[in-house]
């Protein structure tokens, strides 16, 4: 399975799309005593330009948007 099953007594936190919360990991550790045990990365989206019928210009626009978003997160 993609996600390990935990017993009812265990506590886990799952965050999706929280890249804009730069202090989240530190606060979970200091305020709630959470300790990281591992990461599972799942593809949020992908595009096959040929199968989707995107033009070269549209692919360029998507690439530019993704690069811009990634730069903002630094």
PDB file with SEQRES, HELIX, SHEET and CRYST1 records, atoms N, CA, C and O in Angstrom:
SEQRES   1 A   74  UNK UNK UNK UNK UNK UNK UNK UNK UNK UNK UNK UNK UNK          
SEQRES   2 A   74  UNK UNK UNK UNK UNK UNK UNK UNK UNK UNK UNK UNK UNK          
SEQRES   3 A   74  UNK UNK UNK UNK UNK UNK UNK UNK UNK UNK UNK UNK UNK          
SEQRES   4 A   74  UNK UNK UNK UNK UNK UNK UNK UNK UNK UNK UNK UNK UNK          
SEQRES   5 A   74  UNK UNK UNK UNK UNK UNK UNK UNK UNK UNK UNK UNK UNK          
SEQRES   6 A   74  UNK UNK UNK UNK UNK UNK UNK UNK UNK                          
HELIX    1 AA1 UNK A   24  UNK A   32  1                                   9    
HELIX    2 AA2 UNK A   49  UNK A   52  1                                   4    
HELIX    3 AA3 UNK A   56  UNK A   72  1                                  17    
CRYST1    1.000    1.000    1.000  90.00  90.00  90.00 P 1           1          
ATOM      1  N   UNK A   1       0.825  -1.199   0.000  1.00  0.00           N  
ATOM      2  CA  UNK A   1       0.000   0.000   0.000  1.00  0.00           C  
ATOM      3  C   UNK A   1       0.864   1.256   0.000  1.00  0.00           C  
ATOM      4  O   UNK A   1       1.999   1.248   0.476  1.00  0.00           O  
ATOM      5  N   UNK A   2       0.313   2.316  -0.535  1.00  0.00           N  
ATOM      6  CA  UNK A   2       1.031   3.590  -0.626  1.00  0.00           C  
ATOM      7  C   UNK A   2       1.283   4.184   0.746  1.00  0.00           C  
ATOM      8  O   UNK A   2       2.358   4.728   0.998  1.00  0.00           O  
ATOM      9  N   UNK A   3       0.310   4.088   1.630  1.00  0.00           N  
ATOM     10  CA  UNK A   3       0.425   4.651   2.967  1.00  0.00           C  
ATOM     11  C   UNK A   3       0.367   3.529   3.986  1.00  0.00           C  
ATOM     12  O   UNK A   3      -0.534   2.690   3.951  1.00  0.00           O  
ATOM     13  N   UNK A   4       1.338   3.518   4.898  1.00  0.00           N  
ATOM     14  CA  UNK A   4       1.384   2.497   5.942  1.00  0.00           C  
ATOM     15  C   UNK A   4       0.204   2.670   6.899  1.00  0.00           C  
ATOM     16  O   UNK A   4      -0.162   3.796   7.236  1.00  0.00           O  
ATOM     17  N   UNK A   5      -0.381   1.574   7.330  1.00  0.00           N  
ATOM     18  CA  UNK A   5      -1.478   1.602   8.300  1.00  0.00           C  
ATOM     19  C   UNK A   5      -0.896   1.679   9.705  1.00  0.00           C  
ATOM     20  O   UNK A   5       0.096   1.015  10.005  1.00  0.00           O  
ATOM     21  N   UNK A   6      -1.500   2.479  10.557  1.00  0.00           N  
ATOM     22  CA  UNK A   6      -1.038   2.672  11.918  1.00  0.00           C  
ATOM     23  C   UNK A   6      -2.102   2.190  12.895  1.00  0.00           C  
ATOM     24  O   UNK A   6      -3.296   2.220  12.595  1.00  0.00           O  
ATOM     25  N   UNK A   7      -1.656   1.747  14.066  1.00  0.00           N  
ATOM     26  CA  UNK A   7      -2.586   1.351  15.115  1.00  0.00           C  
ATOM     27  C   UNK A   7      -3.327   2.588  15.612  1.00  0.00           C  
ATOM     28  O   UNK A   7      -2.843   3.708  15.452  1.00  0.00           O  
ATOM     29  N   UNK A   8      -4.493   2.390  16.211  1.00  0.00           N  
ATOM     30  CA  UNK A   8      -5.320   3.508  16.678  1.00  0.00           C  
ATOM     31  C   UNK A   8      -4.583   4.403  17.669  1.00  0.00           C  
ATOM     32  O   UNK A   8      -4.860   5.600  17.736  1.00  0.00           O  
ATOM     33  N   UNK A   9      -3.652   3.845  18.435  1.00  0.00           N  
ATOM     34  CA  UNK A   9      -2.938   4.638  19.442  1.00  0.00           C  
ATOM     35  C   UNK A   9      -1.895   5.579  18.831  1.00  0.00           C  
ATOM     36  O   UNK A   9      -1.449   6.517  19.491  1.00  0.00           O  
ATOM     37  N   UNK A  10      -1.512   5.340  17.599  1.00  0.00           N  
ATOM     38  CA  UNK A  10      -0.512   6.184  16.947  1.00  0.00           C  
ATOM     39  C   UNK A  10      -1.144   7.461  16.404  1.00  0.00           C  
ATOM     40  O   UNK A  10      -2.332   7.494  16.082  1.00  0.00           O  
ATOM     41  N   UNK A  11      -0.344   8.493  16.309  1.00  0.00           N  
ATOM     42  CA  UNK A  11      -0.809   9.772  15.790  1.00  0.00           C  
ATOM     43  C   UNK A  11       0.016  10.124  14.566  1.00  0.00           C  
ATOM     44  O   UNK A  11       1.245  10.073  14.604  1.00  0.00           O  
ATOM     45  N   UNK A  12      -0.647  10.478  13.496  1.00  0.00           N  
ATOM     46  CA  UNK A  12       0.075  10.866  12.291  1.00  0.00           C  
ATOM     47  C   UNK A  12      -0.503  12.169  11.759  1.00  0.00           C  
ATOM     48  O   UNK A  12      -1.641  12.532  12.060  1.00  0.00           O  
ATOM     49  N   UNK A  13       0.286  12.851  10.979  1.00  0.00           N  
ATOM     50  CA  UNK A  13      -0.168  14.069  10.309  1.00  0.00           C  
ATOM     51  C   UNK A  13       0.208  13.965   8.844  1.00  0.00           C  
ATOM     52  O   UNK A  13       1.320  13.558   8.510  1.00  0.00           O  
ATOM     53  N   UNK A  14      -0.708  14.329   7.979  1.00  0.00           N  
ATOM     54  CA  UNK A  14      -0.463  14.313   6.544  1.00  0.00           C  
ATOM     55  C   UNK A  14      -0.759  15.698   6.003  1.00  0.00           C  
ATOM     56  O   UNK A  14      -1.839  16.246   6.227  1.00  0.00           O  
ATOM     57  N   UNK A  15       0.196  16.255   5.298  1.00  0.00           N  
ATOM     58  CA  UNK A  15       0.030  17.591   4.736  1.00  0.00           C  
ATOM     59  C   UNK A  15       0.223  17.525   3.238  1.00  0.00           C  
ATOM     60  O   UNK A  15       1.170  16.916   2.740  1.00  0.00           O  
ATOM     61  N   UNK A  16      -0.677  18.154   2.538  1.00  0.00           N  
ATOM     62  CA  UNK A  16      -0.634  18.195   1.087  1.00  0.00           C  
ATOM     63  C   UNK A  16      -0.718  19.659   0.658  1.00  0.00           C  
ATOM     64  O   UNK A  16      -1.660  20.368   1.014  1.00  0.00           O  
ATOM     65  N   UNK A  17       0.265  20.097  -0.099  1.00  0.00           N  
ATOM     66  CA  UNK A  17       0.230  21.479  -0.568  1.00  0.00           C  
ATOM     67  C   UNK A  17       0.536  22.502   0.505  1.00  0.00           C  
ATOM     68  O   UNK A  17       0.002  23.610   0.468  1.00  0.00           O  
ATOM     69  N   UNK A  18       1.389  22.155   1.463  1.00  0.00           N  
ATOM     70  CA  UNK A  18       1.679  23.076   2.565  1.00  0.00           C  
ATOM     71  C   UNK A  18       3.024  23.780   2.396  1.00  0.00           C  
ATOM     72  O   UNK A  18       3.590  24.271   3.373  1.00  0.00           O  
ATOM     73  N   UNK A  19       3.538  23.833   1.178  1.00  0.00           N  
ATOM     74  CA  UNK A  19       4.827  24.462   0.921  1.00  0.00           C  
ATOM     75  C   UNK A  19       4.881  25.929   1.302  1.00  0.00           C  
ATOM     76  O   UNK A  19       5.963  26.474   1.519  1.00  0.00           O  
ATOM     77  N   UNK A  20       3.733  26.571   1.384  1.00  0.00           N  
ATOM     78  CA  UNK A  20       3.698  27.993   1.741  1.00  0.00           C  
ATOM     79  C   UNK A  20       3.764  28.214   3.252  1.00  0.00           C  
ATOM     80  O   UNK A  20       3.823  29.359   3.701  1.00  0.00           O  
ATOM     81  N   UNK A  21       3.755  27.148   4.039  1.00  0.00           N  
ATOM     82  CA  UNK A  21       3.823  27.254   5.504  1.00  0.00           C  
ATOM     83  C   UNK A  21       5.248  26.918   5.952  1.00  0.00           C  
ATOM     84  O   UNK A  21       5.528  25.800   6.384  1.00  0.00           O  
ATOM     85  N   UNK A  22       6.136  27.897   5.843  1.00  0.00           N  
ATOM     86  CA  UNK A  22       7.556  27.645   6.050  1.00  0.00           C  
ATOM     87  C   UNK A  22       7.909  27.186   7.467  1.00  0.00           C  
ATOM     88  O   UNK A  22       8.918  26.505   7.653  1.00  0.00           O  
ATOM     89  N   UNK A  23       7.111  27.542   8.455  1.00  0.00           N  
ATOM     90  CA  UNK A  23       7.436  27.175   9.834  1.00  0.00           C  
ATOM     91  C   UNK A  23       6.648  25.960  10.336  1.00  0.00           C  
ATOM     92  O   UNK A  23       6.724  25.627  11.518  1.00  0.00           O  
ATOM     93  N   UNK A  24       5.908  25.308   9.473  1.00  0.00           N  
ATOM     94  CA  UNK A  24       5.026  24.228   9.896  1.00  0.00           C  
ATOM     95  C   UNK A  24       5.773  23.078  10.575  1.00  0.00           C  
ATOM     96  O   UNK A  24       5.375  22.631  11.651  1.00  0.00           O  
ATOM     97  N   UNK A  25       6.836  22.605   9.962  1.00  0.00           N  
ATOM     98  CA  UNK A  25       7.582  21.481  10.548  1.00  0.00           C  
ATOM     99  C   UNK A  25       8.139  21.846  11.923  1.00  0.00           C  
ATOM    100  O   UNK A  25       8.051  21.049  12.858  1.00  0.00           O  
ATOM    101  N   UNK A  26       8.708  23.036  12.052  1.00  0.00           N  
ATOM    102  CA  UNK A  26       9.273  23.466  13.329  1.00  0.00           C  
ATOM    103  C   UNK A  26       8.184  23.557  14.406  1.00  0.00           C  
ATOM    104  O   UNK A  26       8.400  23.130  15.540  1.00  0.00           O  
ATOM    105  N   UNK A  27       7.035  24.102  14.062  1.00  0.00           N  
ATOM    106  CA  UNK A  27       5.940  24.241  15.035  1.00  0.00           C  
ATOM    107  C   UNK A  27       5.376  22.886  15.445  1.00  0.00           C  
ATOM    108  O   UNK A  27       5.049  22.683  16.615  1.00  0.00           O  
ATOM    109  N   UNK A  28       5.258  21.963  14.505  1.00  0.00           N  
ATOM    110  CA  UNK A  28       4.771  20.627  14.864  1.00  0.00           C  
ATOM    111  C   UNK A  28       5.719  19.954  15.855  1.00  0.00           C  
ATOM    112  O   UNK A  28       5.278  19.276  16.783  1.00  0.00           O  
ATOM    113  N   UNK A  29       7.013  20.145  15.654  1.00  0.00           N  
ATOM    114  CA  UNK A  29       7.994  19.537  16.548  1.00  0.00           C  
ATOM    115  C   UNK A  29       8.013  20.219  17.913  1.00  0.00           C  
ATOM    116  O   UNK A  29       8.049  19.541  18.940  1.00  0.00           O  
ATOM    117  N   UNK A  30       7.989  21.551  17.936  1.00  0.00           N  
ATOM    118  CA  UNK A  30       8.123  22.256  19.215  1.00  0.00           C  
ATOM    119  C   UNK A  30       6.820  22.340  19.995  1.00  0.00           C  
ATOM    120  O   UNK A  30       6.826  22.207  21.219  1.00  0.00           O  
ATOM    121  N   UNK A  31       5.704  22.559  19.310  1.00  0.00           N  
ATOM    122  CA  UNK A  31       4.434  22.755  20.008  1.00  0.00           C  
ATOM    123  C   UNK A  31       3.662  21.458  20.265  1.00  0.00           C  
ATOM    124  O   UNK A  31       2.929  21.349  21.248  1.00  0.00           O  
ATOM    125  N   UNK A  32       3.833  20.474  19.370  1.00  0.00           N  
ATOM    126  CA  UNK A  32       3.062  19.241  19.512  1.00  0.00           C  
ATOM    127  C   UNK A  32       3.934  18.003  19.731  1.00  0.00           C  
ATOM    128  O   UNK A  32       3.421  16.890  19.850  1.00  0.00           O  
ATOM    129  N   UNK A  33       5.239  18.199  19.782  1.00  0.00           N  
ATOM    130  CA  UNK A  33       6.211  17.113  19.984  1.00  0.00           C  
ATOM    131  C   UNK A  33       6.143  16.043  18.906  1.00  0.00           C  
ATOM    132  O   UNK A  33       6.449  14.881  19.173  1.00  0.00           O  
ATOM    133  N   UNK A  34       5.747  16.414  17.688  1.00  0.00           N  
ATOM    134  CA  UNK A  34       5.771  15.471  16.569  1.00  0.00           C  
ATOM    135  C   UNK A  34       7.212  15.285  16.117  1.00  0.00           C  
ATOM    136  O   UNK A  34       8.015  16.217  16.159  1.00  0.00           O  
ATOM    137  N   UNK A  35       7.521  14.094  15.694  1.00  0.00           N  
ATOM    138  CA  UNK A  35       8.833  13.788  15.151  1.00  0.00           C  
ATOM    139  C   UNK A  35       8.650  13.177  13.764  1.00  0.00           C  
ATOM    140  O   UNK A  35       7.834  12.271  13.597  1.00  0.00           O  
ATOM    141  N   UNK A  36       9.391  13.656  12.770  1.00  0.00           N  
ATOM    142  CA  UNK A  36       9.250  13.087  11.425  1.00  0.00           C  
ATOM    143  C   UNK A  36       9.736  11.638  11.399  1.00  0.00           C  
ATOM    144  O   UNK A  36      10.783  11.310  11.957  1.00  0.00           O  
ATOM    145  N   UNK A  37       8.971  10.796  10.752  1.00  0.00           N  
ATOM    146  CA  UNK A  37       9.331   9.381  10.615  1.00  0.00           C  
ATOM    147  C   UNK A  37       9.542   8.989   9.165  1.00  0.00           C  
ATOM    148  O   UNK A  37      10.083   7.918   8.889  1.00  0.00           O  
ATOM    149  N   UNK A  38       9.124   9.838   8.232  1.00  0.00           N  
ATOM    150  CA  UNK A  38       9.329   9.524   6.821  1.00  0.00           C  
ATOM    151  C   UNK A  38       8.497  10.416   5.932  1.00  0.00           C  
ATOM    152  O   UNK A  38       7.605  11.129   6.392  1.00  0.00           O  
ATOM    153  N   UNK A  39       8.796  10.364   4.678  1.00  0.00           N  
ATOM    154  CA  UNK A  39       8.084  11.149   3.679  1.00  0.00           C  
ATOM    155  C   UNK A  39       7.567  10.227   2.591  1.00  0.00           C  
ATOM    156  O   UNK A  39       8.221   9.251   2.224  1.00  0.00           O  
ATOM    157  N   UNK A  40       6.403  10.542   2.085  1.00  0.00           N  
ATOM    158  CA  UNK A  40       5.865   9.889   0.901  1.00  0.00           C  
ATOM    159  C   UNK A  40       5.473  10.999  -0.056  1.00  0.00           C  
ATOM    160  O   UNK A  40       4.613  11.823   0.257  1.00  0.00           O  
ATOM    161  N   UNK A  41       6.097  11.021  -1.211  1.00  0.00           N  
ATOM    162  CA  UNK A  41       5.787  12.042  -2.208  1.00  0.00           C  
ATOM    163  C   UNK A  41       4.921  11.412  -3.285  1.00  0.00           C  
ATOM    164  O   UNK A  41       5.252  10.358  -3.828  1.00  0.00           O  
ATOM    165  N   UNK A  42       3.822  12.062  -3.583  1.00  0.00           N  
ATOM    166  CA  UNK A  42       2.883  11.594  -4.589  1.00  0.00           C  
ATOM    167  C   UNK A  42       2.758  12.680  -5.659  1.00  0.00           C  
ATOM    168  O   UNK A  42       2.630  13.860  -5.333  1.00  0.00           O  
ATOM    169  N   UNK A  43       2.794  12.292  -6.912  1.00  0.00           N  
ATOM    170  CA  UNK A  43       2.667  13.246  -8.004  1.00  0.00           C  
ATOM    171  C   UNK A  43       1.308  13.928  -7.944  1.00  0.00           C  
ATOM    172  O   UNK A  43       0.273  13.262  -7.945  1.00  0.00           O  
ATOM    173  N   UNK A  44       1.314  15.240  -7.893  1.00  0.00           N  
ATOM    174  CA  UNK A  44       0.060  15.989  -7.833  1.00  0.00           C  
ATOM    175  C   UNK A  44      -0.617  16.018  -9.194  1.00  0.00           C  
ATOM    176  O   UNK A  44      -1.835  15.868  -9.289  1.00  0.00           O  
ATOM    177  N   UNK A  45       0.155  16.206 -10.226  1.00  0.00           N  
ATOM    178  CA  UNK A  45      -0.394  16.160 -11.577  1.00  0.00           C  
ATOM    179  C   UNK A  45       0.734  15.932 -12.557  1.00  0.00           C  
ATOM    180  O   UNK A  45       1.893  16.221 -12.262  1.00  0.00           O  
ATOM    181  N   UNK A  46       0.398  15.420 -13.704  1.00  0.00           N  
ATOM    182  CA  UNK A  46       1.357  15.280 -14.793  1.00  0.00           C  
ATOM    183  C   UNK A  46       0.594  15.454 -16.101  1.00  0.00           C  
ATOM    184  O   UNK A  46      -0.624  15.285 -16.158  1.00  0.00           O  
ATOM    185  N   UNK A  47       1.330  15.790 -17.134  1.00  0.00           N  
ATOM    186  CA  UNK A  47       0.694  16.046 -18.421  1.00  0.00           C  
ATOM    187  C   UNK A  47       1.494  15.345 -19.515  1.00  0.00           C  
ATOM    188  O   UNK A  47       2.717  15.462 -19.584  1.00  0.00           O  
ATOM    189  N   UNK A  48       0.796  14.631 -20.347  1.00  0.00           N  
ATOM    190  CA  UNK A  48       1.391  14.083 -21.562  1.00  0.00           C  
ATOM    191  C   UNK A  48       0.915  14.987 -22.693  1.00  0.00           C  
ATOM    192  O   UNK A  48      -0.231  14.873 -23.129  1.00  0.00           O  
ATOM    193  N   UNK A  49       1.777  15.888 -23.178  1.00  0.00           N  
ATOM    194  CA  UNK A  49       1.342  16.875 -24.172  1.00  0.00           C  
ATOM    195  C   UNK A  49       0.727  16.257 -25.426  1.00  0.00           C  
ATOM    196  O   UNK A  49      -0.252  16.781 -25.957  1.00  0.00           O  
ATOM    197  N   UNK A  50       1.283  15.162 -25.898  1.00  0.00           N  
ATOM    198  CA  UNK A  50       0.743  14.538 -27.114  1.00  0.00           C  
ATOM    199  C   UNK A  50      -0.658  13.988 -26.871  1.00  0.00           C  
ATOM    200  O   UNK A  50      -1.570  14.209 -27.668  1.00  0.00           O  
ATOM    201  N   UNK A  51      -0.818  13.267 -25.757  1.00  0.00           N  
ATOM    202  CA  UNK A  51      -2.116  12.645 -25.462  1.00  0.00           C  
ATOM    203  C   UNK A  51      -3.182  13.699 -25.163  1.00  0.00           C  
ATOM    204  O   UNK A  51      -4.362  13.488 -25.444  1.00  0.00           O  
ATOM    205  N   UNK A  52      -2.767  14.836 -24.591  1.00  0.00           N  
ATOM    206  CA  UNK A  52      -3.740  15.861 -24.222  1.00  0.00           C  
ATOM    207  C   UNK A  52      -4.006  16.860 -25.339  1.00  0.00           C  
ATOM    208  O   UNK A  52      -4.938  17.659 -25.255  1.00  0.00           O  
ATOM    209  N   UNK A  53      -3.193  16.813 -26.377  1.00  0.00           N  
ATOM    210  CA  UNK A  53      -3.397  17.721 -27.502  1.00  0.00           C  
ATOM    211  C   UNK A  53      -2.878  19.126 -27.267  1.00  0.00           C  
ATOM    212  O   UNK A  53      -3.300  20.054 -27.956  1.00  0.00           O  
ATOM    213  N   UNK A  54      -1.974  19.311 -26.313  1.00  0.00           N  
ATOM    214  CA  UNK A  54      -1.418  20.640 -26.046  1.00  0.00           C  
ATOM    215  C   UNK A  54      -0.456  21.051 -27.154  1.00  0.00           C  
ATOM    216  O   UNK A  54       0.307  20.234 -27.670  1.00  0.00           O  
ATOM    217  N   UNK A  55      -0.507  22.312 -27.501  1.00  0.00           N  
ATOM    218  CA  UNK A  55       0.432  22.841 -28.485  1.00  0.00           C  
ATOM    219  C   UNK A  55       1.768  23.115 -27.799  1.00  0.00           C  
ATOM    220  O   UNK A  55       1.869  23.097 -26.573  1.00  0.00           O  
ATOM    221  N   UNK A  56       2.793  23.368 -28.618  1.00  0.00           N  
ATOM    222  CA  UNK A  56       4.113  23.702 -28.069  1.00  0.00           C  
ATOM    223  C   UNK A  56       4.039  24.975 -27.224  1.00  0.00           C  
ATOM    224  O   UNK A  56       4.698  25.074 -26.189  1.00  0.00           O  
ATOM    225  N   UNK A  57       3.246  25.936 -27.659  1.00  0.00           N  
ATOM    226  CA  UNK A  57       3.085  27.189 -26.907  1.00  0.00           C  
ATOM    227  C   UNK A  57       2.413  26.937 -25.561  1.00  0.00           C  
ATOM    228  O   UNK A  57       2.804  27.528 -24.554  1.00  0.00           O  
ATOM    229  N   UNK A  58       1.407  26.064 -25.535  1.00  0.00           N  
ATOM    230  CA  UNK A  58       0.720  25.756 -24.281  1.00  0.00           C  
ATOM    231  C   UNK A  58       1.638  25.021 -23.310  1.00  0.00           C  
ATOM    232  O   UNK A  58       1.601  25.280 -22.107  1.00  0.00           O  
ATOM    233  N   UNK A  59       2.458  24.112 -23.821  1.00  0.00           N  
ATOM    234  CA  UNK A  59       3.432  23.415 -22.970  1.00  0.00           C  
ATOM    235  C   UNK A  59       4.415  24.426 -22.387  1.00  0.00           C  
ATOM    236  O   UNK A  59       4.762  24.344 -21.209  1.00  0.00           O  
ATOM    237  N   UNK A  60       4.862  25.374 -23.198  1.00  0.00           N  
ATOM    238  CA  UNK A  60       5.763  26.421 -22.715  1.00  0.00           C  
ATOM    239  C   UNK A  60       5.121  27.259 -21.624  1.00  0.00           C  
ATOM    240  O   UNK A  60       5.774  27.622 -20.646  1.00  0.00           O  
ATOM    241  N   UNK A  61       3.840  27.564 -21.792  1.00  0.00           N  
ATOM    242  CA  UNK A  61       3.127  28.356 -20.792  1.00  0.00           C  
ATOM    243  C   UNK A  61       3.033  27.590 -19.463  1.00  0.00           C  
ATOM    244  O   UNK A  61       3.248  28.171 -18.400  1.00  0.00           O  
ATOM    245  N   UNK A  62       2.717  26.304 -19.520  1.00  0.00           N  
ATOM    246  CA  UNK A  62       2.639  25.490 -18.299  1.00  0.00           C  
ATOM    247  C   UNK A  62       4.008  25.420 -17.629  1.00  0.00           C  
ATOM    248  O   UNK A  62       4.112  25.562 -16.411  1.00  0.00           O  
ATOM    249  N   UNK A  63       5.051  25.203 -18.418  1.00  0.00           N  
ATOM    250  CA  UNK A  63       6.411  25.159 -17.850  1.00  0.00           C  
ATOM    251  C   UNK A  63       6.765  26.473 -17.170  1.00  0.00           C  
ATOM    252  O   UNK A  63       7.318  26.470 -16.071  1.00  0.00           O  
ATOM    253  N   UNK A  64       6.455  27.581 -17.801  1.00  0.00           N  
ATOM    254  CA  UNK A  64       6.744  28.894 -17.213  1.00  0.00           C  
ATOM    255  C   UNK A  64       5.992  29.085 -15.898  1.00  0.00           C  
ATOM    256  O   UNK A  64       6.555  29.588 -14.926  1.00  0.00           O  
ATOM    257  N   UNK A  65       4.731  28.689 -15.867  1.00  0.00           N  
ATOM    258  CA  UNK A  65       3.929  28.816 -14.658  1.00  0.00           C  
ATOM    259  C   UNK A  65       4.519  27.986 -13.515  1.00  0.00           C  
ATOM    260  O   UNK A  65       4.615  28.468 -12.387  1.00  0.00           O  
ATOM    261  N   UNK A  66       4.909  26.760 -13.796  1.00  0.00           N  
ATOM    262  CA  UNK A  66       5.483  25.895 -12.765  1.00  0.00           C  
ATOM    263  C   UNK A  66       6.801  26.466 -12.250  1.00  0.00           C  
ATOM    264  O   UNK A  66       7.030  26.509 -11.041  1.00  0.00           O  
ATOM    265  N   UNK A  67       7.661  26.902 -13.158  1.00  0.00           N  
ATOM    266  CA  UNK A  67       8.941  27.486 -12.738  1.00  0.00           C  
ATOM    267  C   UNK A  67       8.719  28.743 -11.896  1.00  0.00           C  
ATOM    268  O   UNK A  67       9.425  28.954 -10.909  1.00  0.00           O  
ATOM    269  N   UNK A  68       7.764  29.567 -12.266  1.00  0.00           N  
ATOM    270  CA  UNK A  68       7.448  30.775 -11.505  1.00  0.00           C  
ATOM    271  C   UNK A  68       6.980  30.412 -10.104  1.00  0.00           C  
ATOM    272  O   UNK A  68       7.423  31.018  -9.128  1.00  0.00           O  
ATOM    273  N   UNK A  69       6.085  29.426  -9.991  1.00  0.00           N  
ATOM    274  CA  UNK A  69       5.594  29.001  -8.679  1.00  0.00           C  
ATOM    275  C   UNK A  69       6.722  28.449  -7.813  1.00  0.00           C  
ATOM    276  O   UNK A  69       6.787  28.743  -6.620  1.00  0.00           O  
ATOM    277  N   UNK A  70       7.599  27.662  -8.397  1.00  0.00           N  
ATOM    278  CA  UNK A  70       8.724  27.095  -7.637  1.00  0.00           C  
ATOM    279  C   UNK A  70       9.657  28.192  -7.143  1.00  0.00           C  
ATOM    280  O   UNK A  70      10.159  28.122  -6.022  1.00  0.00           O  
ATOM    281  N   UNK A  71       9.890  29.202  -7.970  1.00  0.00           N  
ATOM    282  CA  UNK A  71      10.766  30.314  -7.571  1.00  0.00           C  
ATOM    283  C   UNK A  71      10.167  31.082  -6.390  1.00  0.00           C  
ATOM    284  O   UNK A  71      10.898  31.542  -5.513  1.00  0.00           O  
ATOM    285  N   UNK A  72       8.834  31.220  -6.368  1.00  0.00           N  
ATOM    286  CA  UNK A  72       8.172  31.921  -5.267  1.00  0.00           C  
ATOM    287  C   UNK A  72       8.327  31.199  -3.938  1.00  0.00           C  
ATOM    288  O   UNK A  72       8.281  31.831  -2.882  1.00  0.00           O  
ATOM    289  N   UNK A  73       8.505  29.901  -3.974  1.00  0.00           N  
ATOM    290  CA  UNK A  73       8.601  29.109  -2.738  1.00  0.00           C  
ATOM    291  C   UNK A  73       9.982  29.192  -2.100  1.00  0.00           C  
ATOM    292  O   UNK A  73      10.145  28.768  -0.956  1.00  0.00           O  
ATOM    293  N   UNK A  74      10.965  29.716  -2.788  1.00  0.00           N  
ATOM    294  CA  UNK A  74      12.320  29.787  -2.230  1.00  0.00           C  
ATOM    295  C   UNK A  74      12.441  30.863  -1.194  1.00  0.00           C  
ATOM    296  O   UNK A  74      13.516  31.054  -0.625  1.00  0.00           O  
TER     297      UNK A  74                                                      
END                                                                             
